[in-house]
């Protein structure tokens, strides 16, 4: 029996390429899983229930928060995410707004919804899936990078707020994965810049292991782990290091 067996878990974004792998791994761990997503995940069973949720609007987030508050999960996993790749000025306002709602506002609100019950029980775990880009802000991913940076800061602040309780906060920052979020344009970017793209199975395994071990912070990938630390203390040095690849990437958007 694993430490997760029998735990009530809510997972957002569980119908995506990475989310389905995480959901399947959690079911194998013997959890009682509810997936919140727009579309029904493949293989939904008695052990994997689906609740339709649209986290791209304030109304959808509010409705999802009511479900979370009523279900009182042992573990909340905020995985739902969207990504825009391109010059900041070319992103529409609607896409900008929905991106921040999905990537940052929804996780914060769903955390708020589940915390009262977790604090009353003095047990629980919140898991926020961020990105390496939340620590190393990439050009042409400005909105996504800033939203994930916000999620990283939120996770850190919440962990400090919950000090002295048995409610844990886990933040996992993967790098790029071979999922539907890897659009043809991002594939060209990866080839041009030498960006590493991981198999989603590896990332899913690392996420579930972090949850099982109640890790605080997990940054996936090398040398990205080194650059996260370097960017925190010497960001201008990182500016110089990535300037060449940023100029190459800019060429993808010239006509």
N, C-alpha and C positions, 0 to 999 in steps of 0.2 A: 504494500500500500504506500502510495506517495504522500508527501505532505499536503498535496492539493486535493486529495481524494475527498469527495463529499462537499467541497467548498462551492458556495453559490457565487458564480462569476458572471458579470455583465461585460461583454466585449463590444465596443463600437467598431464599425468598419470591418466586420467579420466576413463580409461577402466578397472582399477584394482578393487579389492574388495572394498577398502575404497573410491577410486576415484569415482566409480559409485554412491555410496551413497551421496558423496558430490555433484556430478553433479546433481543428482535427487533433492536434497534439494535446490540447487541454482535455478533450473528450477521452483520449487514451489515458490521461491521468486520473480519470474517474470523477471529473467535476460535474456540477449541475450548471450547465452553460446556457446563457441567453445572449443571442447576437442581436445587436441593434444596427440596422443598416437600411438603405433605401430598397435594395432588392433582397430577395430570399436567398440565403446561401445554399450551395449544393449540399445535399446530404443532411438536411435538417431532420432530426429525429426527436424522440422523447428526451434524449440527453443533450440535444442542441435545439433550443427553441428560438424562434425568430420574432422580433418585434420591429415593425416597420417604423423607420425614423428618418426624418430629413433634418440634418444638423446645419443646413445652409441658410436657415431663416430663424429669427428670434422665436417665432411661434413653434417651429419644429423643435428647437432646443428646449423650450419650456415644456412641451409635451413629453419629450424624452426624460427630462428631469423629474417629472411626476412619476414616471415608470421606475426610475432608479430609486427615488425616495420610498416608493411603495414596496419595492422588491427587497430592500435592505441587503444588498449583496455583501458577501465577505470580501470580495475583490472586485474592483472596478478597473477595467483596462481601456484607456482612451487611445484607440488606434486609428480611427477615421481620419483621413487626411486628403487634401487635394494640393496640386502643385502647378504653378504657372512658371513657364520658362520663356524668357524674352525680356526686351527692354522695359523698364518700369513704366515709361510713358505710354506704352502700347497695351498695357493691361487695362481692360475696361473697369469702370467703377463697380459694376455688378460682380465681376469676377474677383476684384479686390476685396469687396465686402464679404462675399460668401466664403472666400479663402480664410479670412481672419475669423469668421464665425465658426467654420468647421475646425480649423487648426488650433485655435486658441480659446475663443469664447466658450464653445461647447465643452471642452474638457474642464475648464474652470467651473462652469455651471453644474456639470454632472458631479464633479467633486463636491461642490457645495451641497448638492442634494443628498449625497450618501454619507457625508461626514457626521451628522447628528446621531444616526444609529450606530455608526462605528465607534464614536466616542462614548456613547452610553454603554456599549458592550466592552469597551476598551480592547478592541481587536479589529483587525481589518488591514487592507492593503490597497493603495491607489497606485496604478501603474500608468505612466504617461509615456507614450511612444513619440519621441522627438526625432531629431536628425542631427547628423554631424554638422549640417548647415546651420543649426541653431547655435553652434559655437564658432564656426568658421563661415562667416557670411559670404556667399558666393555672388559674384556679379551675375546678373540676368536671372537670379532667383531671389530678388530683394524682398518681395512680400512673403514668400515662403520662409526664407531665412529669418526674417524678423519675427514671424509668428512662432516659429520653433524656438527662437531665442527667448521669446516671452514664455513659452511653455516650460523651457528649462528653468527660467527664473522663478516661475510660479511653483514648480515642483520643489525647488530649493527652499523657497520661503515657506511653503506649506510644511515641509519636513521639519524646519526649525520651529514652526508654530506648534507642531504636534510632539515636540520633544517632551519626554516624560510620560508619554502614552504608549500603548502597544499598537498604535496605528502607524503602519509604515508607508513610505512613499518611495517608489522605484521609478527612475528615469532612464530610458533606454534610447540611445542615439545610434541608429544604423546609418550606413552610407547607402549609396544607390543599390537597388535590387532589380533583378530581371522580372519586373511585373508590368502591368498595363500602364503604370505611371512613367515607365521608360518609353517615351514616345520616340518616333523616328528622329525628331529634331534633337532630343536629348541623347540618342544613340550616336548621332553625328558629333555632338559635343563631347561625348565620352571618348570617341575615337580620336578626335582632334586634340584633346587635352590629356589623354592618357588616364582618365578617371576610371577607377576600378568599379566594376559592377558585380555584386555578389549574387549567387544563387539564393532565391528566397528561402529555400529549405534551411540553409545555414543560419539566416537571420531569425527565422521562426524558432529554431532550436535554441538560439541564444536568448531570445525573449522569454521563452518558457523557463529556461534554466534560471534566468534572473528573477522571475516571479517565484519559482520554487525556493530559491535561496534567499529571497527577500533582500536582494542587492539594492544599494542606494543609487549608484550611477554606473551605467555600462555604456562604454563607447566602443562601437564595433569597427574594426579595421585598422590596419597599419599601412602607411605612416600617419593616417589621420589622427590616431590617438596622440601622437607627438605634436602634430600641428595644433590640436585643440589646446594643449598646454602652452605652446609657443605663442599662439594668437592671443591668449589671455594676458601675457606679460609683455609681448613685443609685437603688437599688431602691425606697426609700420614695417617691420621686417617681413612679415607675411605679405603685406601689400606688394613689396618689391619681388617677393618670390613668385607671386601669382600674376604679376603684371603682364608677362609675356603670353600666358595662356588666355588671360582675359581679352587681350587684343585679338588673338586668334579667334576666340569665340564670338567677338563682336562682328567678325566677318560673316557669320552665319545669318546676320540680319540686315546686311547691306543688299541693295538691289541695283 
